[in-house]
Amino acid sequence: MPELPEVETIVREIAPRLEGCRIARVELKKSDVLRRVSKPRLIRTLRGNTIEQVSRRAKHAVIRLSSGHRMIIQPRMTGSLIVHDKPLTPDQAKYAVLICTLSDGRRFVYRDVRRLGTIWLLDEAGWVAYSGRIGPEPLEETFTPFVFADRLKGTRTAVKKAIMDQRRLAGVGNIYANEALFDAKLNPL
């Protein structure tokens, strides 16, 4: 289950291989993963754009484009983001949802066996609103035990549910909530 650490690892791996690259061709094989964007608009926006930055927000990979748009990919349980140096084999292409062919011939692929993940395309205002609904990032230097305590203050819900609430804390899911509470010897209820 991709949670913050897994998506952070994915982003750190693909960012140096994608930043500064221009997207020459776009193929969207399955559109059921799209949220608030149509297939034609996604393809039109991505094609010809340059990938300026690849980062992470909560459990999402965030690809900032030269047009000012951001493509947000949440891989969920079965999704992966891969950069292929060679053409895809039939096995590699089998579960490809989105294939962006870069100007140098490499391919950036969002692959999702069960298509549980989502793809969003947001302009700056949409990104600010979307990101604003997500709590603070626990990996940032400004995130302290005091910030954490403040985010939990006043809640009457179970601690596990509270720390998994993305509005309170970004990126923590079931697995890491369970592990953290076990290590802290806290009852999740």
N, C-alpha and C positions, 0 to 999 in steps of 0.2 A: 504494500500500500504506500504509494509515494506521499510522504509527508515532507515537512520542511527540509530535513537533512538529505533526503533522496533527491528532491528537486534542486537543492543547492549544489549537490554533486553533479547532477546533469548539466546545470547551467555553467558551472566552472569548467566542465569538460568541453562543452560546445562553444562557449563564448569566444575563445581565441581563434576558433576555426571559422566563425561566422561574422564577427564584427568587421565592418568595412567592405563586406561582400555585397554585390548587386544581385538581385533576383532577376534572372532572365526569363524563366518559364515557371508556371504554376499549374499543378494538376491536383484537383480536389476530387478524390474518388468516392468519398462518402460525405454527404452534407448533413447527416443527422447529428453531427457533433457541433454544428454551428449554433451560436447563441447571439441573437440581436445583429446578425449580419447575413446577407444573402450570399449564395455561392458566386454570382457574377460580381458583386461588390468586393468580396474578399479577393478574388483573382485579379480584378482590375487594380485594386489598391496595392497588392503585393508586387505585381509584375512591374519591373523597372525600378523599384525602390531599393535603396541601400539599407542594409541592417547596420544601424549605428551602435546599438548596445543590446546585449543579452544579459538579463538580470533575473532576480527572483523576488516575488512578493507573496508571502505566505506559502501556499502550496502551488503557486503558479509560476511558469516560466514566462517572462515578459520580454518581448522582442520589439524594441523601439526602432521605428523606421524613419528614414530621412524626410518623409512627408509629414511627420509629427504624429502619425498613428502608432498605436501599440497593438500587436497581436499577442493575446493572452492565451496560453495553452495550459490547461489543467489536466495532467496526464491521468489522474486518478489511479485505479488499481492496475490497469493493464496497458497503459500508454508508455511510450518511450520516444525520446528525441535523439536522432542520430544523424551524423554527417557521414555520408558515403563518398569515398574518393573515386569509386568506379560505378558503372551502371549497376542498377539493382538486379540481383538474381531473381528468378521467379519466387523463391522462398522469401526473400527480403521484401518483395513487392506485394506479397499475398495480403498482408494486413496493413499496408500503407494507406493512410487516410489522406495525408497532405504531402505532396512532393514538390519542393521548391528547387528547381535547377538553378544553380548559381552561374554567374557569367564565366567562371573558370571551369565549368563542367561538373563540379561536385554537386551532390544532392543533399539538401537538408530535408529530412523525413520525419514526420510525425506518424508513428505507427501505434495502432491500438487494436489489439486482438478482439476485445469485446465492445469497443467503442463506448466506453464509459466516460471518457474524458470529454473536454469541451474546448472549443476555440471561439474566442471573442476578438472583435476588431473594434478598438475604441479610439476616438479622437482625444485631444487633450482634456476637454471638459468631461468627457465620459470616463477617462482614466482617473481624473481627480475625484470624481464622485464614487467610482468603483473602489479605488484604493482607500478612500476616506472611510468606507464602511468596514474596513479591516483594521484590527487592533495593531498595537506596536509589534515590531520585529524583535524577537528575543535575542537575535545575534548582534543587534546594534549596540554600540558602546553606551548609548543613552538609556538602554534597558537595564534597570537596576532592581534589586529586591523591593525597593520602595515603590517603583513604578508598578511592579507586579502586584504588590499588596494593594495599591490604589485601584488597579483594574479589577480586583476581586472584592473590594470593599462594597458592602451593602448587598451582596448577592445572598440569596437564601437557597440557591440550588446546590446540588451535589458538587463537590470540588472537581471531580473528573469532568462533569458536564461543563462546569464553568471554564476550566482551562482549555477545553476543546472548542469553546465558543469563539469563532474567528473574529468576532467584533471585540472581544476582550484581549485576545492574544493570537497573533498570526502564526499559522502553520502547524500547530500541534493537533495531532489526530489521536485516534484510539490507541495505537501501539505505544507511542511515546508518552501519552498521558498515563497509561497503565504502568510503564516502566518507571517513570518519575515518581509516581505515587508509591509504588512498591519500594523503591530505594529510600524514599522519605518515611517509609513505614506509616503512611496515611491511608485510612480507609477511603476508597473512592466515593463512598456514599456520604 
